[in-house]
Amino acid sequence: MKYYKNSIKLIAVSIFFLFLAYAGTQLLMPLNIGSTQVKVKIPEGATLRLALDILAENNLVRDKNLFVAIGVVTGMDRRIRAGYYAFWGNISPLQVFDKLRKGNIIEHEVTIVEGACLWDIGERLEDSGIMSLDDFKALARDADFLSSLNIDAPSLGGFLFPETYRFPKGTEPRDVLELMVNTMRERFTGDLRNRAEEIGWSEREVLTLASIIEKEAAVAREKPLISGVFHNRLQKGMRLQADPTAIYGVRRFRYGVTRADWRRVTPFNTYIIHGLPPGPIASPGINSIIAAIYPADVPYIFFVSNRDGTHHFSTTYAEHNMAIMRSRR
């Protein structure tokens, strides 16, 4: 009887060590997939078993059932992050599983700077691998898409908030742009919305003026002053005569403005039209949005560049002309 019990123990111990050897081989032996990167997509709502099926199809795990058991024990079977996963080199199945456990998906980072125009943003998104410029252009002026986002403007220009974003590889272009619009509304909210309603301005009008302020002001402290000038001109029925609007939709802002630009007839050229343009000309930052609804209480109706990033502000046309001459000298 004693011999029989010892034999059972020996068999049990042997099985245990055989299992450890097997598990070690399955978990730790490198896959040696080489320098070529293997990318797999785990779809939204995938179970652990489905995720392991996908990994097995790509020769990234050997024994799926072993990993299912580990997933159940660790509670991982209830949370699988969707997205693209990348693997390369002498990676082991356990390291593959660890990436899946941590949700280390491929992400693309993009920074949208304050004052970026619509096509600048499209090019940045394409360069970052988030979406093609063609997809961006197709959505940027799509009336149905704009309506679905409650945007009352000709395009997404000005509604895509300047920020640093990280998007999982494969994110749908619509979802990317919707998140950027929602980010703007998360910043432009609460007291700022109440203030806009108080002065009778819509979201589009605030963002439109804020975008012009963003392009005109190189020095942050001058934003409320420039806003004050534009509010004064609007109240007096004067054209805004903002240089950046004269070239919007014609060429990039960096190339400067000429007298011929002032005379060009476009829906955005405030040397031609009265009031605000039909929509923003760039993506304003939060300081420009605040300046648009909290203009400085000043009498100025003119300003001209001092050619050092600051401006000279004037209340009369004669004073403005003198400031222009000083600037030219």
Secondary structure by P-SEA (a helix, b strand, c coil): caaaaaaaaaaaaaaaaaaaaaaaaacccccccccbbbbbbbcccccaaaaaaaaaaacccccaaaaaaaaaaacccccccbbbbbbbccccaaaaaaaaaacccbbbbbbbcccccaaaaaaaaaaaccccaaaaaaccccaaaaaaaccccccccccccbbbbbbcccccaaaaaaaaaaaaaaaacaaaaaaaaaacccaaaaaaaaaaaaaacccccaaaaaaaaaaaaaaacccccccccccccccccccccccccccccccccccccccccccccccccaaaaaaaaccccccccbbbbccccbbbbbccaaaaaaaaaaaac
